[in-house]
Amino acid sequence: MWPNPEMLVGISAVVIGVCALGVSVYETSLMRAEQRASVIPLLELSRSWGRSDEGATGDGSRLWIHAENVGIGPARVMGFRVTVDGDSFSTWGEAMAALVAREGTFSYGQSTITGRTIPPERTVVMFDLNDMELLDPILAEFHRMDFEACYCSIFDECWTTSYSAFGASEAIESCGGFDSNFRE
């Protein structure tokens, strides 16, 4: 006994419908992945320094610590910390004083990144040393310092990165547990 033609047409329609639904769900998941990939930030923390021909105290000598978003989406910086020998500090001044074992204050400029959204291809100078007599002592001890940021995409996917990671970021669940007492 052969099934009647109407039943074959009906079963074929159901099979085609299920296949079309499967293809649609798969295409939707691909589109969502593409949307997420099109706005992934990548925050790099680094330092730059230069010396003028005039020596360590010349007007052209500089030391900067900066954050640059080299990704293709905005980076929402949720937390930031600076450590020297593993100890956290609240300001650049405290961290640099501990780094060079110097009491008192010195001259520097700073910009806050915590709570900021850094657009793609944008660099924020977080620390700019003005007191050039400290350039050589800071550079000599810089290996003892690290700084770390926790940042998220617009889809609340989050990562941490640090100076010592050389631009590598590590995915984390959220920045909620990121201990940050940095005030600058």
C-alpha positions in Angstrom: 0.0 0.0 0.0 1.4 3.2 -1.2 0.7 6.4 0.8 -1.6 8.8 -1.1 -0.1 11.7 -2.9 -1.6 14.3 -0.6 0.1 12.7 2.4 3.5 12.8 0.6 3.1 16.4 -0.2 2.2 17.2 3.4 5.2 15.3 4.8 7.4 17.0 2.3 6.1 20.4 3.3 6.8 19.7 7.0 10.3 18.4 6.3 11.1 21.5 4.1 9.6 23.8 6.8 11.8 22.2 9.5 14.9 22.5 7.3 14.1 26.2 6.6 13.7 26.8 10.3 17.0 25.2 11.0 18.8 27.3 8.4 17.1 30.5 9.7 18.3 29.7 13.3 21.8 29.0 12.1 21.9 32.3 10.0 20.7 34.3 13.0 23.4 32.9 15.2 26.0 33.8 12.5 24.6 37.3 12.3 24.8 37.7 16.1 28.4 36.5 16.2 29.2 38.9 13.4 27.6 41.8 15.2 29.6 41.0 18.4 32.8 40.7 16.4 32.3 44.0 14.7 32.4 45.9 17.9 35.2 44.1 19.9 37.5 46.6 21.6 41.1 45.8 22.3 42.8 47.9 24.9 46.6 48.1 25.1 48.4 49.6 28.0 51.9 50.8 27.4 54.6 53.4 28.1 56.6 55.7 25.8 59.6 57.7 26.6 62.1 59.9 24.8 65.1 62.0 25.6 66.1 65.2 24.0 69.6 66.1 22.9 69.8 68.3 26.0 70.0 65.4 28.4 67.8 64.0 31.1 66.4 67.3 32.2 65.9 68.9 28.7 62.5 70.2 27.7 62.2 67.4 25.1 62.5 64.5 27.5 59.2 62.7 28.2 57.7 59.7 29.9 54.1 58.8 29.1 51.9 55.9 30.2 48.9 55.4 28.0 45.9 53.3 27.0 45.1 52.8 23.4 42.0 51.1 21.9 43.4 49.2 18.9 40.1 47.2 18.5 37.2 48.0 16.2 34.6 48.9 18.9 34.5 51.2 21.9 36.1 50.1 25.1 34.2 50.9 28.3 36.8 51.0 31.0 35.2 49.8 34.3 38.3 49.5 36.5 42.0 50.3 36.7 44.8 49.5 39.2 48.5 50.3 39.5 50.9 48.1 41.5 54.5 48.3 42.5 56.0 44.9 43.7 52.4 43.6 43.9 51.1 46.4 46.2 48.2 48.6 44.9 48.3 52.3 44.9 45.6 54.9 44.7 47.4 57.5 42.6 50.2 57.7 40.1 52.1 59.9 42.5 52.0 57.3 45.3 53.0 54.6 42.8 55.9 56.5 41.3 57.2 57.6 44.8 57.2 54.0 45.9 58.9 53.0 42.7 61.8 55.3 43.2 61.7 55.3 47.0 61.2 59.0 47.2 59.1 60.9 49.8 57.1 64.0 48.9 55.5 65.0 45.7 56.7 65.6 42.1 55.2 67.1 39.0 53.1 65.0 36.6 50.0 65.2 34.5 47.3 62.6 34.5 44.0 61.6 32.8 41.4 59.2 34.3 40.3 56.3 32.2 38.0 54.5 34.7 34.4 55.1 33.8 35.5 56.4 30.3 34.6 55.0 26.9 37.6 55.0 24.7 36.6 54.9 21.0 38.6 52.8 18.5 41.9 54.2 17.4 42.0 56.6 20.3 44.9 56.9 22.8 44.5 58.4 26.3 47.7 59.5 28.1 47.1 58.4 31.7 50.4 59.7 33.1 52.8 62.4 31.8 56.0 62.9 33.8 56.9 66.6 34.2 59.7 66.1 36.8 62.4 64.9 34.4 65.0 64.4 37.1 63.1 61.2 37.9 63.1 59.9 34.4 66.2 57.7 34.8 65.3 56.4 38.3 61.8 55.5 37.1 63.0 53.8 33.9 65.5 51.8 36.0 62.8 50.4 38.3 59.9 50.2 35.8 60.1 46.4 35.7 58.6 46.5 39.3 55.5 48.3 38.2 52.4 47.0 36.5 49.0 48.5 35.6 45.8 46.7 34.7 42.5 47.7 33.3 39.1 45.9 33.1 37.0 46.9 30.1 33.8 45.8 28.4 32.3 46.0 24.9 28.8 47.5 24.2 27.5 43.9 24.5 28.9 43.6 28.1 31.6 41.2 27.1 34.5 42.0 29.4 38.3 41.5 29.5 41.3 42.4 31.6 44.6 43.5 30.2 47.8 44.8 31.8 51.1 46.4 30.9 52.9 43.1 31.6 50.6 41.2 29.2 52.0 43.1 26.2 48.5 43.8 24.7 47.0 40.4 25.4 43.6 40.5 27.0 41.9 37.8 29.0 38.1 37.3 28.8 36.3 37.5 32.1 32.6 37.2 33.2 32.3 40.9 34.3 34.3 43.7 35.8 32.2 43.5 39.0 34.8 41.6 40.9 37.7 43.7 39.7 39.3 45.3 42.8 40.2 48.9 41.9 41.0 51.7 44.4 42.7 53.9 41.8 41.5 57.5 42.0 43.2 59.2 39.1 
